[in-house]
Every structure is written in C-alpha cells, then in structure tokens.
Amino acid sequence: MIALARKYRPKRFSDLIVQTHVAAGLRGAVAAGRVAHGYLFAGPRGVGKTTAARVLAMALNCERRDASGVAGEPCGACDSCARIWTGAANLDVVELDAASNRGVDDARDLRERAMYAASAEGRHKVYIVDEAHMLTREAWNALLKILEEPPPGVVFVFATTEPQKIAQSAAPILSRLQRFDFRRIGPHAITDRLKQVLAAEGLAADDDAVQLIAKSADGGMRDGLSILDQVLSFGEGPVTAQRVRDVLGLIPEDMYGELLRLVADRDTHAVFPLVERLVDAGADLGEFVAGAGEALRAVLLVGLGGKPEGLTEGMVALIDRYRSLLPAPDVVRLLVVLSEMETQLRTSGSPRLAVELLLLRWAMMGRTVELQAVIEALGKKPGKGEEGRGKGDPAPVLRDAAPVPLPPSPAIPPEKGPLTLDRLRALWPRIIDDARAKSPMLGALLQAAEIAAIEGNTLAIRLLDTNPVHVEGIERQRDALALLVGRYAADPIRIRLEGAARGERPAARAARMTEEGVRADRLTALRARDPSLNTAIEALDLELLE
C-alpha cells in the first residue's frame, strides 16, 4: 500500500499548495522556453521543494505538454511523467541526496555525467540535489565551473532547508542560481487538503481530529499526510480527536482547562498537583507551556472581539468560559511574563521547576480593576472628576498587584539634656544609626570607635584601631559628628580624638607590616599628592578603594 504522502503528491504546478508564486514562475519559464540552468529551492521541510523539482522535470520532458490547456503544465500521465513522478530509474532525471554524496569526488562525478547529452532530442537532463547544504566547500567549488557554463539542456535544482549554510560555504554559487523561497503551509490549507484526501479514500474523520493533525503538521503538508497515515493505522472506524491525541501523545485539553482555572482563581495550591500530573503522564513540559501560551492568546483574541482559528470544540468552550474571568489587560501581562521566561524555560536544567515558577507567577499576579467598579462597590457616588467624564470615555484602571505604601510616621525628636558618660554610652548605638543614615562611611567609622570621656562640652572619641585612614576620616567628619551628638545636648558639642591634638594623628604602635596597612599607606600618600581628590571624596562622601 502506497503511503498517502506519495500517493497524493502533486503532478502539476497547479497542484502545489500555497506555493503559487513558485508554480507561476516555473510554469511561465517552461512555457516561454526561458528555463534557467540552475535553481535553488529553499524552505522548511515538507512544503514541496523536491515535488516542485520533479514537476519541473516532468514539464521539461513531458510528451504531451500543454495538453491540459495551460501552457507550461505537464500532463502527468505520459510514460515520461509517470517515471519521474514515481522516482523510477530515468536516464534524464537524476535525484541525489547530498547528505550521502557530499564530497568533492561525488561532485566531480556529477559534473562529468552532466556533460553527456539527454537521451533524446528536445529533452532535458535534470539533476535534483536534495539537502544541498550538506555539500562541502570543495564540492561546491567543483560544481562552480559547470554552473557558470553549463552544457545545453542541463538543469540543476538544489533543494535545501538551510540556505544560510550555502551562503557561508559557497557564496559565489548563489549568484549563479535562481532562488525560490517556499512558504510554510498554514493550518487551513492543510485541513482542506486532508479533507480532500479523506474523501478520495472514502474515510470519515471528525473536524476536531483533522484540525489536530493540521496543527501537529507544523506547516508541512508531507508531515500532515504522514500523521494521517499513522492515525489511520491505529484503529478502525472514523478518525476521532481522542485517537489523534493517543497516537501523537498530545496533552489533554482538560489540563489547559485546569491551568486557566487556577490562573483565574489565583489558586497557587493547584500548581504543584497540575505539574505532577503532567510529569506522571510523561508529557513534554515545553509542549505544555507552548499550548498554555496559545490558550491565553486565544482568550486575549476573544476578549478583544476576535475569533481564534484552528481550535477544537472543547478548546472553544474553555475559552468562552474563562474570557470574562481573564480580562485582556491581565492576559497581556501573563503573556509578557511568559515571554520574559522563555529563555529560562528553554535552557533550564530543571524544566519542572521552571514551569512551576511560571505557573506560580501567573497565579500570584495581581488583577486590574476599573476605578468606577471600586467606587460602586464602596457605595460612593462619583466625584467631580468622574461626573466630568463622558459615557464613552474609558474608566481609569487600577491594579491590585501591591498595596499602596503608607507615608512614614513622623520621627520622634531626640530628648535634650545634660550629657554624662553613662548617658552618652547608652545613646552611642543610636548616634551610630543616625550617622549611618546621613553617611554610610561615617557610620562605619563610628562603629570602630567608642566614647572615651566627656569634659564639659567636649566629647573625647577613642578609635579601636590605629588605621590612619580611619583617623583622617573622623577628622574630616568631626563637625558632622558634633552636630549629631549635639541633638541630645542643650549646648553645642565639640569633638576631640583621644590622644591627638586637632589636626594631628595619634602615634601608631609598632606593629607587623600587613598587606592592609601597606595599602592604606599607599592610598593616604595618593590623597596627599592630589588635593582635588580629597575635595571630591569629601563632597561626594566616597570611599577610595585603589
């Protein structure tokens, strides 16, 4: 029994589905006798590249060309057409697979064979090279000369799914070939063709089943017919949508229904059981996410007044059920999240975790509400701004994704009073916090200091280390520190560093030289040489690192 993809392969240019631009160009070239010596057919797999090459070969060698009344069309029934269409041995039409004949020796052999004339006068020798991107650079170089100056009556057709590889390895070849780009075949065209085949075979199939096959074909007519063949061999009777799902292992529609429900209800608890069901069933999580995106897109389309195509009756019912629960602005935000996580979902080492995070983000996402609905729910009349809005004007929209933050409570003013040593030591942590709020560097410096003594209005500060940079830092911030401490005193405060006169550094104890000490000395010397650097550091409250 012949496979459907072979049995219903087009025999004329007019039979090529969707590729009307290719059919018109090739048919016109044959009719006008202006056939090029080299063609490049580029496009996705299963869209008719090799078939178009065979039809071109049939048209060039047809014994009753134009018999159908259309110039340039092969008859599809003569002996020559039949042999070419079936792929039988033919002296004038040779098909090669570049995947297994990709070397320079194979190209030289092809070049030598092309030098011989066709089997009869008026006929053409046609060489169809499939998967042409597999040819090596050396093989292309071997073919370059014959493509520049081909023998009369010789036509080369190179078919490829990856023309960019040919451009990389053999760019000079492209200028010597006429290029035709084949389009992907849409679900509608595939559905119509499948129904024609089913009618010709006398078979019955549900519309939902045909739509599922067309969707799974992913733009390839050959794949659509192959899937139909596979489903037909799976059982007897009419082809049903459930049989297609069983054969192809498609995810049941109720999974997408549960997804829409948990998103609409913001049911985060249902996320993990849903993913668990998918994993237990052996479902492809990538396929599930893609299907979820398509379901949300359908909800969005319906919400905006459109009508999604190619959906089964079950999916249409699900979309109608949830379109009012998922307004268009919410669905747009859900799809934006999906777009942001697309790379993570594709490359994650833990696909299950990535899908769970996506569903959780969807379920936790806030919803948009119209301000008018909020006012009506509160039982209030619209204010002046609302009264001025016309009936046709859109209502303002709020989003409940996060609560509105309350303004900070006013700060409690510090209590002023006499400064004793015990009171100052008790206030020291608070003074450090106040300093950190004003200047993170000052807060860090005070963290390494302690109260030494209080003499009248003079506060003595003792450093806990002898780092000269720390000493200089507090010296620079002496006035700021005096103001911070003065908030708690009745009279102005002066700051003095323990053991050092104003402007002098305390003598450092002899210590073993360390890397940190050497670095501190180097930075201090750098600042001493450049007064402008000191000014910038103090004005911007910076810390010099290196």
URDA-V967145 format. One line per field, one symbol per residue. ss: DSSP state (~ for helix, > for strand, _ for the rest). phi: phi as a letter, one per 20 degrees, with the letter a starting at -180 (. if undefined). Layout:
ss: ???
phi: ???
This chain:
ss: ___~~~~_____~~~____~~~~~~~~~~~~~_____>>>>>______~~~~~~~~~~~~~_________________~~~~~~~~______>>>>>______~~~~~~~~~~~__________>>>>>>_~~~__~~~~~~~~~~~~_____>>>>>>>__~~~~~~~_~~~~___>>>>_____~~~~~~~~~~~~~~~___>_~~~~~~~~~~~___~~~~~~~~~~~~______>_~~~~~~~~____~~~~~~~~~~~~~___~~~~~~~~~~~~____~~~~~~~~~~~~~~~~~~~_________~~~~~~~~~~_____~~~~~~~~~~~~~_~~~~~~___~~~~~~~~~~~~~~___>>>~~~~~~~______~~~~_________>>>_____________________~~~~~~~~~~~~~~~~~~_~~~~~~~~_>>>>>>>__>>>>>>____~~~~~~~~~_~~~~~~~~~_______>>>>_________________~~~~~~~~~~~~~~~_~~~~~~~~~~______
phi: .ffffefdfgdcffefemeffffffffffffemdffebccdcrffmdoffffffffffffdffcfmffndfneffmcffffffffemfgbfdccdcdffdcdeffffffffffffefffbfneceddddelffeffgfffffefffffcfffndcdcddbecffffffebgffffdcedceeefefgfffgfffffffffemddbfgfffffffffflndffffffffgffffeaengfdfffffffemfffffffffffffffeleffeffffffffffemfffffffffffffffffffffenecfdmeffffffffffdffecfggfffffffffffegffffdffcgffffffffffffeffdecffffffffemdefffffffeffefffgddcefbfffffffffeffeerfedffffffeggffffffffebgfffffffdcbfeaccmdddeddfecdffffgfffgfegfffffffffddfdgdddcefnbffndeffeffbffcfffffffffffffffcfffgfffffdldceea
